[in-house]
Amino acid sequence: MPDTTPTSDQAAEPDSKEETPVLIAPRKRPGMLTRLRNYFLTGVIVTAPIALTLYLTWQFIHWVDRQAIPLLPAKYNPENYLPFSLPGLGLVIMLVILTFVGFLTANIFGRTLLKTGERLVNRMPVVRSIYGALKQVLETVLSQSSNSFRQAVLVEYPRRGIWTMAFVTGDTEGEVASRLEDDMVNIYVPTTPNPTSGFLLMVPRRDLIFLDLPVEDAAKYVISIGVISPEEEIKVKEESMMSRLPGHNGRKIKAEAKAKAEAEAKAEDVDEALRQSAE
């Protein structure tokens, strides 16, 4: 009878099949120059926005001072009595003047003067067109009840399948709306990174995807060329978002019909197999 006693080599074979521990080398610490470069870039990222904001604010204050301080009589200018200048004095003067003009316009006397001035402006051929357009734009944008630039949307532009971000400026009204059958909406499609130029489009409301995104975040997304992704403050389910896309319902119905047909075909195959086994 042959000897079936395992030898020492055979007994040690299962142990040799055990997993060999893998040693992970520690991560190499970056050199001094690499760390200094990272520190420098981090400092630039942190300080650059703050420095640019302060610089632009300071330039704006100086510009307003240069425009407004000459309007102040010399004997009322405190800089003539102080050994130093007062940054922001012109800004304060402009705020006081604008508030005073608004106060005058709010009463009967001021409204009468305003109507008289507007009648004079309306008699000037070129000036009346510029004044009327600017007045209507400012009243629309600054009105508390206006929805201009208070809603961000997605629209397929410049062709189907390519989406861009736009801002609602209002509903299409007047003769343009009367000549169009659909419920049209005026939207402004800005260019990037300069959003002050763009395109005015009149788009059917059903072709727009209205976003819960704040207008400020949408503007940041446009100005940054898509680098700064907008934060989703209000969670929206993926299905509800996809259901707004044109053609999504049709694709969903086709997918459900296909799945149902496949399930029926599998059920028939199972029944056929059961009948054959029974026979």
C-alpha positions as CSV (number, residue, x, y, z in Angstrom):
1,M,0.0,0.0,0.0
2,P,1.6,3.3,-1.0
3,D,2.5,5.8,1.6
4,T,0.1,8.8,1.5
5,T,1.7,10.6,4.3
6,P,2.3,14.2,3.2
7,T,5.9,15.2,3.1
8,S,7.2,18.4,4.6
9,D,7.3,20.1,1.2
10,Q,3.6,19.2,0.6
11,A,2.6,20.3,4.1
12,A,4.2,23.6,3.5
13,E,2.6,24.1,0.1
14,P,-0.7,25.6,1.4
15,D,1.1,28.1,3.5
16,S,3.1,29.2,0.4
17,K,-0.2,30.0,-1.3
18,E,-1.2,32.5,1.4
19,E,-1.2,36.2,0.3
20,T,2.1,37.8,0.6
21,P,2.0,41.1,2.5
22,V,2.5,44.1,0.3
23,L,4.7,46.8,1.7
24,I,3.7,50.4,0.7
25,A,6.6,52.8,0.5
26,P,6.0,56.1,2.3
27,R,5.2,59.0,0.1
28,K,8.3,61.0,-0.8
29,R,8.2,64.3,0.9
30,P,8.4,67.2,-1.6
31,G,11.5,69.2,-1.7
32,M,12.0,72.7,-0.3
33,L,11.5,74.4,-3.7
34,T,8.3,72.6,-4.4
35,R,6.9,73.5,-1.0
36,L,7.9,77.2,-1.5
37,R,6.2,77.2,-4.9
38,N,3.0,75.7,-3.4
39,Y,3.0,78.3,-0.6
40,F,3.5,81.1,-3.1
41,L,0.6,79.9,-5.3
42,T,-1.7,79.5,-2.3
43,G,-0.8,83.0,-1.2
44,V,-1.7,84.3,-4.7
45,I,-5.0,82.5,-4.8
46,V,-6.0,83.8,-1.3
47,T,-4.8,87.5,-1.7
48,A,-5.5,88.2,-5.4
49,P,-9.3,88.4,-5.1
50,I,-9.0,90.6,-2.0
51,A,-6.4,92.9,-3.5
52,L,-8.3,93.3,-6.8
53,T,-11.5,94.1,-4.9
54,L,-9.8,96.7,-2.8
55,Y,-8.0,98.2,-5.8
56,L,-11.2,98.5,-7.9
57,T,-13.2,99.9,-4.9
58,W,-10.4,102.5,-4.3
59,Q,-10.3,103.5,-8.0
60,F,-14.1,103.9,-8.1
61,I,-14.1,106.1,-4.9
62,H,-11.3,108.3,-6.5
63,W,-13.3,108.6,-9.7
64,V,-16.4,109.7,-7.9
65,D,-14.4,112.1,-5.8
66,R,-12.9,113.7,-9.0
67,Q,-16.4,114.1,-10.4
68,A,-18.3,115.3,-7.3
69,I,-15.9,117.4,-5.2
70,P,-15.7,120.2,-7.9
71,L,-19.5,120.6,-7.5
72,L,-19.0,121.6,-3.8
73,P,-18.4,125.3,-3.2
74,A,-14.9,126.0,-1.9
75,K,-16.0,127.5,1.4
76,Y,-18.0,124.3,2.1
77,N,-15.2,121.9,1.1
78,P,-13.6,120.5,4.3
79,E,-10.4,119.6,2.4
80,N,-9.6,123.3,2.2
81,Y,-9.5,123.5,6.0
82,L,-7.7,120.2,6.7
83,P,-4.1,119.3,6.1
84,F,-5.2,116.0,4.5
85,S,-7.7,114.8,1.9
86,L,-10.9,112.9,2.7
87,P,-11.3,109.8,0.5
88,G,-14.9,109.1,-0.2
89,L,-16.1,112.7,0.2
90,G,-17.3,112.8,-3.4
91,L,-19.2,109.5,-2.9
92,V,-21.0,111.0,0.1
93,I,-21.9,114.1,-1.9
94,M,-23.3,112.0,-4.8
95,L,-25.4,109.9,-2.4
96,V,-26.8,113.1,-0.8
97,I,-27.6,114.7,-4.2
98,L,-29.3,111.6,-5.5
99,T,-31.3,111.2,-2.4
100,F,-32.4,114.8,-2.5
101,V,-33.4,114.5,-6.1
102,G,-35.5,111.5,-5.3
103,F,-37.1,113.4,-2.4
104,L,-38.0,116.2,-4.7
105,T,-39.4,113.9,-7.4
106,A,-41.6,112.2,-4.8
107,N,-43.7,115.3,-4.1
108,I,-46.1,117.3,-6.2
109,F,-43.7,120.1,-6.9
110,G,-40.9,117.8,-8.0
111,R,-43.2,115.8,-10.3
112,T,-44.4,119.0,-11.9
113,L,-40.8,120.1,-12.6
114,L,-40.0,116.6,-13.9
115,K,-42.9,116.6,-16.3
116,T,-42.0,120.1,-17.5
117,G,-38.4,118.9,-18.2
118,E,-39.6,115.8,-20.0
119,R,-41.8,117.9,-22.2
120,L,-38.8,120.0,-23.2
121,V,-36.7,116.9,-23.8
122,N,-39.4,115.3,-26.0
123,R,-39.2,118.3,-28.3
124,M,-35.6,117.5,-29.1
125,P,-35.4,115.0,-32.0
126,V,-32.3,113.0,-31.1
127,V,-32.2,113.6,-27.4
128,R,-35.7,112.3,-26.8
129,S,-35.0,108.9,-28.3
130,I,-31.9,108.4,-26.1
131,Y,-33.6,109.8,-23.0
132,G,-36.7,107.6,-23.5
133,A,-34.8,104.4,-24.0
134,L,-32.5,105.0,-21.0
135,K,-35.4,105.9,-18.8
136,Q,-37.4,102.8,-19.7
137,V,-34.4,100.5,-19.3
138,L,-33.5,101.9,-15.8
139,E,-37.1,101.8,-14.7
140,T,-37.4,98.2,-15.8
141,V,-34.1,97.0,-14.3
142,L,-34.4,98.9,-11.0
143,S,-38.1,98.3,-10.4
144,Q,-38.8,96.3,-7.2
145,S,-41.6,94.4,-8.9
146,S,-39.6,93.6,-12.1
147,N,-38.4,90.1,-12.9
148,S,-35.6,91.4,-15.1
149,F,-32.3,89.5,-14.6
150,R,-33.8,87.7,-11.6
151,Q,-34.1,84.2,-13.2
152,A,-31.4,82.1,-14.8
153,V,-32.3,79.7,-17.5
154,L,-30.8,77.1,-19.9
155,V,-31.5,77.4,-23.6
156,E,-30.3,75.4,-26.6
157,Y,-28.2,77.9,-28.4
158,P,-26.8,78.3,-31.1
159,R,-28.3,75.0,-32.2
160,R,-30.1,72.0,-30.8
161,G,-28.0,69.9,-28.5
162,I,-25.7,72.7,-27.3
163,W,-26.9,74.4,-24.1
164,T,-26.0,77.9,-22.8
165,M,-26.9,79.9,-19.8
166,A,-29.1,83.0,-20.2
167,F,-31.1,85.4,-18.1
168,V,-34.8,86.2,-18.3
169,T,-35.4,89.9,-19.0
170,G,-39.2,89.7,-19.2
171,D,-42.2,88.4,-21.2
172,T,-42.4,89.2,-24.9
173,E,-45.1,91.9,-25.2
174,G,-46.4,94.4,-27.8
175,E,-46.6,93.9,-31.5
176,V,-43.9,91.2,-31.4
177,A,-46.0,89.1,-29.0
178,S,-49.1,89.6,-31.1
179,R,-47.4,88.3,-34.2
180,L,-46.1,85.2,-32.5
181,E,-48.4,82.3,-31.5
182,D,-46.3,80.8,-28.7
183,D,-45.8,82.0,-25.1
184,M,-42.5,83.8,-25.8
185,V,-40.0,85.0,-23.2
186,N,-37.2,87.6,-23.7
187,I,-33.8,86.2,-22.6
188,Y,-30.4,87.7,-22.7
189,V,-27.5,85.4,-23.7
190,P,-24.3,87.0,-22.4
191,T,-20.9,86.5,-24.0
192,T,-18.0,85.3,-21.8
193,P,-15.9,86.5,-20.1
194,N,-17.5,89.9,-20.8
195,P,-21.2,89.6,-20.0
196,T,-21.9,93.3,-20.9
197,S,-22.3,92.2,-24.5
198,G,-24.6,89.5,-25.7
199,F,-27.7,88.6,-27.7
200,L,-31.4,89.2,-27.2
201,L,-33.5,86.2,-28.0
202,M,-37.2,85.6,-28.0
203,V,-37.7,81.9,-27.1
204,P,-40.8,79.9,-26.4
205,R,-41.2,79.3,-22.7
206,R,-41.5,75.5,-23.2
207,D,-37.9,75.5,-24.7
208,L,-36.4,77.0,-21.5
209,I,-35.1,75.2,-18.4
210,F,-35.7,77.5,-15.5
211,L,-32.9,77.1,-12.9
212,D,-33.2,77.4,-9.1
213,L,-29.7,78.9,-9.3
214,P,-29.3,82.4,-7.9
215,V,-28.5,85.0,-10.6
216,E,-25.2,85.9,-8.8
217,D,-23.9,82.4,-9.1
218,A,-25.0,82.1,-12.7
219,A,-23.1,85.4,-13.5
220,K,-20.0,84.0,-11.8
221,Y,-20.3,80.8,-13.9
222,V,-20.5,82.9,-17.1
223,I,-17.7,85.3,-16.2
224,S,-15.3,82.6,-15.0
225,I,-15.8,80.7,-18.3
226,G,-17.3,77.8,-16.5
227,V,-14.3,77.4,-14.1
228,I,-16.4,78.3,-11.0
229,S,-19.2,75.7,-10.9
230,P,-22.4,77.0,-9.3
231,E,-23.3,75.5,-6.0
232,E,-26.6,73.7,-5.9
233,E,-28.4,75.3,-3.0
234,I,-31.7,73.6,-3.7
235,K,-31.6,69.9,-4.4
236,V,-33.4,68.9,-7.5
237,K,-34.0,65.3,-8.4
238,E,-32.3,64.1,-11.5
239,E,-35.5,62.7,-13.0
240,S,-37.4,66.0,-12.6
241,M,-34.5,67.8,-14.3
242,M,-34.2,65.3,-17.1
243,S,-38.0,65.3,-17.7
244,R,-37.7,69.0,-18.8
245,L,-35.4,68.2,-21.6
246,P,-37.0,68.0,-25.0
247,G,-37.6,64.4,-26.2
248,H,-36.8,62.9,-22.8
249,N,-40.4,61.6,-22.3
250,G,-40.3,59.9,-25.7
251,R,-37.0,58.1,-24.9
252,K,-38.3,57.1,-21.5
253,I,-41.5,55.5,-23.0
254,K,-39.4,53.7,-25.6
255,A,-37.1,52.3,-22.9
256,E,-40.0,51.1,-20.9
257,A,-41.6,49.4,-23.9
258,K,-38.3,47.7,-24.8
259,A,-37.9,46.4,-21.2
260,K,-41.5,45.1,-21.2
261,A,-41.0,43.3,-24.5
262,E,-37.8,41.7,-23.2
263,A,-39.5,40.5,-20.1
264,E,-42.4,39.0,-22.1
265,A,-39.9,37.2,-24.3
266,K,-38.1,35.7,-21.3
267,A,-41.4,34.6,-19.9
268,E,-42.3,32.8,-23.1
269,D,-38.9,31.1,-23.2
270,V,-39.4,29.9,-19.6
271,D,-42.9,28.5,-20.5
272,E,-41.6,26.7,-23.6
273,A,-38.8,25.1,-21.5
274,L,-41.3,23.9,-18.9
275,R,-43.5,22.4,-21.6
276,Q,-40.6,20.6,-23.2
277,S,-39.4,19.2,-19.8
278,A,-43.0,18.0,-19.0
279,E,-43.2,16.1,-22.3
